[in-house]
């Protein structure tokens, strides 16, 4: 089959379109004919390499996958050949206490397609049958591929970790990002008031179209000052943070007394400071969040199927233009997901 592989760590130019052996499935696995695979910043980090993490190279990247079932293992039930499916991006052991609780993203053996396992930049990929979920009928393959990782992550951050309540004020960083565009929609589904940030005036109408009540152009305004104006100096109940060092101080400054800051990423750097006196005096919470459970993904897919949540796609490119797709994502000019179509 044709696949894009990472043969060594480096810039986008290391991505190589080549022939690789077809995957061989085990008795409990499913072979998926990949039709679309969406990009995430995780793809960039894996390609560049991460300090202290050893990747098994060559590796096929790609965590967000939609396609058709091409074959099923002898022990697989409930999945049929030709069925349109979405692949849950996280793989766990299925046997530990965390998995038994339905908290598979807490599993000590948890990994991701395109990270610890070959992913979706390929014509075919294999997955445990538990990871293969029915694709919502109202989506095409490109739309379905734009859903799993970002919506599951945003749902876990807002609903599970931050315990967002109806009517609260929420600050969502980076509306143009995949996870940011998902978070705005989920917060509005909870009847929250939402302020968000964008990097340029041309993105303001798009952020408002997602449901944002207030949009701050971070290239011209200090968003923590705008939060104070917007909330009459109270601050927001929840800050949805995933940018890291570049926005951390302003994010913390935007929190109300009793507010919760939830973070899933550190795109601009991981070294952040906290004034502990403010933290305990204002009874604030700082929450880490990683991916989401498969149950979270089921919740998201149900709402997507009902038309209450919508994937946001910036552009679709063929697999042969994976290098260009990585370059576009690194430059950060997109609004929503970049998706690779695999025909």
C-alpha positions in Angstrom: 0.0 0.0 0.0 1.0 3.7 -0.3 1.7 5.5 2.9 3.5 8.6 4.2 6.2 7.7 6.7 8.5 9.5 9.1 11.8 7.8 8.5 13.8 10.1 10.8 13.0 13.2 12.9 13.2 16.6 11.2 11.2 19.2 9.3 8.3 18.6 6.9 10.7 17.5 4.2 11.4 14.2 6.0 7.9 13.0 5.3 8.2 10.3 2.6 5.4 8.9 0.4 6.4 5.3 -0.3 5.2 1.7 -0.6 4.9 -0.3 2.6 3.5 -3.8 3.4 -0.2 -4.0 4.0 -1.1 -4.4 7.7 -1.9 -7.9 8.9 -4.8 -8.0 11.4 -5.0 -10.2 14.5 -8.2 -12.1 15.5 -9.5 -9.1 17.5 -8.6 -6.4 15.0 -10.2 -4.6 12.0 -8.6 -3.5 8.8 -9.7 -0.1 7.8 -9.5 1.3 4.2 -8.6 4.9 5.1 -10.5 7.6 3.2 -9.4 10.6 5.2 -7.0 11.5 8.0 -7.0 14.9 9.7 -3.8 16.6 11.0 -3.1 17.5 14.6 -0.2 19.4 16.2 0.7 16.0 17.6 1.7 15.0 14.1 4.2 17.9 14.0 5.7 17.0 17.4 6.1 13.3 16.5 7.8 14.3 13.2 10.2 16.7 15.0 10.8 14.3 17.9 10.1 14.9 21.6 12.8 15.0 24.3 13.0 11.8 26.3 10.6 9.9 24.0 11.9 7.1 21.8 9.7 6.6 18.7 9.9 3.4 16.6 10.8 4.7 13.2 9.8 4.5 10.4 6.4 5.5 11.7 3.2 6.3 9.8 1.7 9.4 11.4 -2.0 10.4 11.8 -4.4 10.0 14.7 -7.7 11.2 13.2 -9.0 8.5 10.8 -12.2 7.8 8.9 -12.8 5.1 6.3 -14.5 1.8 5.5 -14.0 -1.6 7.0 -12.0 -3.8 4.6 -11.6 -6.9 6.7 -12.4 -8.2 10.2 -10.6 -10.7 12.5 -12.1 -14.0 13.4 -13.1 -12.9 16.9 -14.6 -9.6 15.9 -18.4 -9.0 16.1 -20.6 -6.0 15.5 -18.4 -4.7 12.7 -19.2 -5.5 9.1 -17.1 -5.2 5.9 -18.0 -2.1 3.9 -19.2 -0.2 7.1 -18.2 3.5 7.3 -16.3 4.0 10.5 -14.4 6.5 12.6 -11.4 5.2 14.5 -11.0 6.2 18.2 -7.4 7.6 18.3 -6.4 6.2 21.7 -5.5 2.6 22.4 -5.5 1.1 25.9 -5.0 -2.3 27.4 -8.7 -2.8 28.1 -7.9 -4.9 31.2 -6.7 -2.5 34.0 -8.7 -0.7 36.7 -8.7 2.5 34.7 -10.0 0.8 31.6 -12.7 -1.1 33.6 -13.9 2.3 35.0 -14.2 3.6 31.4 -11.3 5.9 31.9 -9.1 4.4 29.2 -7.1 7.6 28.8 -5.7 7.0 32.3 -4.4 3.5 31.3 -0.7 3.1 31.9 -0.4 1.5 28.5 -2.4 4.2 26.7 -1.0 5.2 23.3 -2.2 6.8 20.1 -2.3 5.9 16.4 0.4 8.0 14.7 2.4 8.1 18.0 3.0 4.6 19.4 1.3 2.8 16.6 1.1 3.3 12.8 -1.6 5.8 12.0 -3.7 7.0 9.1 -1.5 8.6 6.5 -1.9 5.4 4.5 -4.3 3.5 2.3 -5.0 1.0 5.1 -4.5 0.8 8.8 -5.4 -1.7 11.5 -7.1 -1.1 14.9 -8.6 -3.1 17.7 -12.3 -3.7 17.1 -13.2 -1.6 20.2 -11.6 1.4 18.5 -13.8 1.2 15.4 -17.0 3.2 15.8 -19.9 3.9 13.4 -19.5 7.1 11.3 -22.3 9.6 11.7 -24.6 9.4 8.7 -24.6 13.2 8.2 -20.8 13.4 7.5 -18.5 12.7 4.6 -15.2 11.0 5.3 -13.3 14.3 5.5 -15.8 15.7 8.1 -15.7 12.5 10.1 -11.9 12.6 10.2 -12.0 16.1 11.6 -14.0 15.1 14.7 -12.3 12.5 17.0 -9.2 13.9 18.7 -10.2 17.6 19.0 -13.8 17.1 20.0 -13.0 14.3 22.4 -10.2 16.4 24.0 -12.4 19.5 24.2 -15.3 17.5 25.7 -13.1 15.9 28.3 -11.6 19.3 29.3 -14.8 21.2 29.6 -17.4 18.6 30.7 -15.3 16.1 32.6 -12.3 18.0 34.1 -13.6 21.6 34.4 -17.2 20.4 35.1 -18.6 23.3 33.1 -22.1 24.4 34.3 -24.8 26.1 32.2 -24.5 29.9 32.1 -20.9 30.2 33.1 -18.4 32.4 31.4 -15.6 30.7 29.4 -12.5 31.9 27.7 -11.4 29.6 24.8 -7.9 30.2 23.5 -7.3 30.1 19.7 -10.6 29.7 18.0 -8.9 28.8 14.7 -7.3 25.7 16.1 -9.1 22.4 15.9 -9.5 22.0 19.6 -10.5 25.7 20.0 -13.2 25.5 17.4 -14.6 22.4 19.1 -14.5 23.9 22.6 -16.5 27.0 21.5 -19.3 24.7 20.2 -19.3 22.5 23.3 -19.4 25.5 25.6 -22.3 27.1 23.7 -24.1 23.7 23.8 -23.9 24.2 27.6 -25.4 27.7 27.3 -22.1 29.3 28.4 -21.0 32.8 27.5 -17.9 32.4 25.4 -15.0 34.8 24.7 -12.3 33.6 22.4 -9.1 34.7 20.8 -7.9 34.9 17.1 -4.8 35.9 15.4 -6.1 38.4 12.8 -9.2 40.4 12.1 -10.2 38.1 9.1 -10.8 35.3 11.6 -13.3 37.2 13.8 -16.4 36.5 11.7 -15.6 32.8 11.6 -15.2 32.6 15.4 -18.5 34.4 15.8 -20.1 31.9 13.4 -19.1 29.1 15.7 -21.1 30.8 18.5 -18.5 33.0 20.3 -20.1 35.9 22.1 -16.9 38.0 22.2 -13.8 37.7 20.0 -10.4 39.3 20.8 -7.8 39.8 18.1 -4.7 38.9 20.1 -2.4 40.7 17.6 -4.0 44.0 18.7 -5.5 43.5 22.2 -4.4 42.0 25.5 -7.1 39.4 26.1 -6.9 39.4 29.9 -7.8 43.1 29.8 -10.7 42.3 27.5 -11.9 39.6 29.8 -12.0 42.1 32.7 -13.9 44.6 30.6 -16.3 41.8 29.4 -17.0 40.5 32.9 -17.0 43.8 34.8 -13.6 42.8 36.4 -14.9 39.5 37.7 -13.0 37.2 35.4 -14.2 34.0 33.7 -15.3 30.8 35.4 -13.3 28.6 33.0 -10.2 29.2 30.9 -9.7 26.6 28.1 -5.9 26.8 27.7 -3.8 24.8 25.3 -1.2 27.3 24.0 1.3 27.3 26.8 4.0 29.8 27.8 2.9 32.6 25.4 -0.6 32.9 26.9 -0.2 31.4 30.4 0.1 34.6 32.4 -2.8 36.2 30.7 -4.9 33.1 31.1 -4.3 32.9 34.8 -5.0 36.6 35.1 -8.4 36.0 33.4 -9.7 33.7 36.1 -12.4 34.7 38.5 -12.3 33.7 42.1 -13.2 30.0 42.2 -12.4 29.7 38.5 -10.9 26.7 36.8 -8.1 26.7 34.3 -7.9 23.5 32.3 -5.0 22.8 29.9 -4.2 20.1 27.4 -1.2 21.4 25.7 1.9 23.6 25.6 2.4 24.4 21.9 4.5 27.5 22.7 6.5 26.0 25.6 5.9 24.1 28.8 7.5 26.3 31.5 4.7 28.2 33.3 4.6 30.1 36.6 1.9 30.4 39.3 1.6 32.8 42.2 0.5 30.4 44.9 -0.9 33.1 47.1 -3.3 34.2 44.4 -4.2 30.5 43.7 -5.2 29.7 47.3 -6.6 33.1 48.2 -8.9 33.1 45.2 -9.6 29.3 45.6 -8.8 28.7 41.9 -8.1 25.3 40.3 -5.5 24.4 37.6 -6.5 21.1 35.9 -4.5 19.0 33.5 -6.3 17.0 30.8 -5.1 14.5 28.3 -7.2 13.2 25.4 -10.5 11.7 26.5 -12.2 8.4 27.1 -13.8 6.4 24.4 -17.1 7.2 26.2 -16.4 10.9 25.7 -16.0 10.1 21.9 -19.3 8.3 21.9 -21.0 11.4 23.4 -19.4 13.6 20.9 -20.3 11.5 17.9 -23.9 11.3 19.0 -24.1 15.1 19.1 -22.3 15.4 15.8 -24.8 12.9 14.3 -27.7 15.1 15.6 -26.2 18.2 14.0 -25.5 19.9 17.3 -21.7 19.9 16.9 -20.0 20.4 13.6 -16.4 19.7 12.4 -14.6 22.8 11.1 -12.4 22.1 8.0 -9.9 24.7 6.6 -8.9 22.6 3.6 -8.6 19.1 2.2 -5.4 18.0 0.4 -4.4 14.7 -1.1 -2.1 12.3 0.7 0.7 13.2 -1.8 0.7 16.7 -0.4 1.4 15.8 3.2 4.5 17.9 3.3 2.5 21.0 2.3 -0.1 20.1 4.9 2.5 20.1 7.7 4.0 23.3 6.5 0.5 25.0 6.5 -0.2 23.7 10.1 3.2 24.9 11.3 2.6 28.4 9.9 -0.7 28.5 11.7 -2.8 30.5 9.2 -5.6 27.9 9.0 -9.1 28.1 10.6 -10.1 24.6 11.6 -8.7 21.3 10.5 -6.4 20.4 7.6 -7.5 17.0 6.2 -5.7 14.5 4.0 -7.9 12.7 1.5 -6.8 9.1 0.6 -8.5 7.8 -2.5 
